[in-house]
């Protein structure tokens, strides 16, 4: 299975998501989107394939979101795309693409919906939270 992750190594959620992908035996194509930002068309395509409004892929915390007035519902998708192009940090992370779909994986265990479900091994996040228990089942939240 081919997997692509739009990743920020400074983000714990993104690191945990990447580790979960590798944990199931897959080596994803890692796109560090702050170094190699996706184009406007790619960002629009990610939102469309995820089945969410573009606005749902934007990050507010520790970004120029408020300063740019992006919370205004009157802002068009073209304006949002221009803002992401100028400030890639506005793209929330991690976004994962597989044959099963596209998803903003927050929390990190959301990536399991896009990965093979069989043969899961125990997995614990950086903060100690159990994601996959000793019996290979997704832990209850």
N, C-alpha and C positions, 0 to 999 in steps of 0.2 A: 504494500500500500504506500503510495506517495503521500508525504506530509510536508506542508509548508507552514512555518511559524514566523509571524511578524513579531520580532522579539526585541526586548530592551533588557540587556543583562544587568542593569542597575535595579530592576524591578523584581521583587521576591515572587510575585504571582507569575510573572513571565518565566523566571528560573524554575519554579516548581512545575509549571506546565511543560517546559522543555524536558525536565527530568522525567515526568510521567510518560511522555512520548517515548523517550529512550528506554524507560523502564519496561515497556511492553515489547521492546525489541526492534523498534523502528528508529532509523536515523533520518531526521527531517532536514529539509532544506531550511536553513536558518537565515532569515533576512533581518539584519539589524536595521530597522527602518529609520533610525535617526542618522545612520551613516549612508544608507541607500533608500531614500524615501520612495514610496510608491507614487506613481503618477496620479493625477486627478482621475483619469479613467479607471485606473486600478482600484482606487479607493471607492469610487462609485460602484464598481463591479463587486467588490467585497461586500458592501452594504446590501446590494441587490441579491447576491447569492446567499447572504445570511438571512435575507427576508426581514430586514429591519430598516427603519429610516436611517439615513446617513447620520443624523444627529445622535443616534444611539451609539455610534462608534467614536464619538468625541470624548476626550478627557477634560475635565474641568480643573481638578486638583493639580497644583504646581505647574500650571500652563497659563498662557495669556488669554484664556477663554473669556473671563469676565471683562478684562481690559479691552478686548476686541468686540464686546457686545454680542457674543455668539449665543447667549441665552435668549435673545429676542426671537420669538417664534416667526417673525416676519422675515428673518434672514433666509435667503434662498439656498438651495443646495449648491448652486454655483458659488455663492459667497462663502459657504462653509468649505467647499473644496479648495477655493483660493486660499482660505486661511490655513488649511492643513498643508497645502503646498508651501506656503511661506513659513509655517511653524509646524514641522512634522511631529513635535511633541504633543500636539493636539489629538493625534490618533491614539486611541486607547489601545492597550495591549494586555495580553497577547491575543492576536487574531490567528486562528489555525484553520488551514484548508486541507481537507482530505476528500476522498471519493464520497464520503458520507455527508459532506456539507462544509459550510463555513460558519465559524462561531467566534465571538469574543469570549474568551475563556476566563471569565471572572465569576466565580472563584476558579482556581486552576483545575479542580477536578471535573469541571464542565467539559474538559477535553476528552474525557472517557466516553462521552456520547459520540465522538468522532473516530474512535479507535476500536480495534477488534476487542470483543468482550471476553473471549475465552482465554483461559490460562493466566489470569491475573495473579500476580504475586503481591505480597504485602508491600505497602508503600506508605511512608510517613513524610509529611512536608517538613520544610526547614524549621518551622515553628513547633514541631512535635505533633501536629494534628494528624491522626490516622485517616488516610484516604481509602486504602484497600486493606481490609483486615487480614488476619492470619489464615482465614479460610478462602481468601481470594474474592471476597465480596466487597462491594462499595460500602464504606462505612456510612451510617445514617448521620445526617446533619442535624 
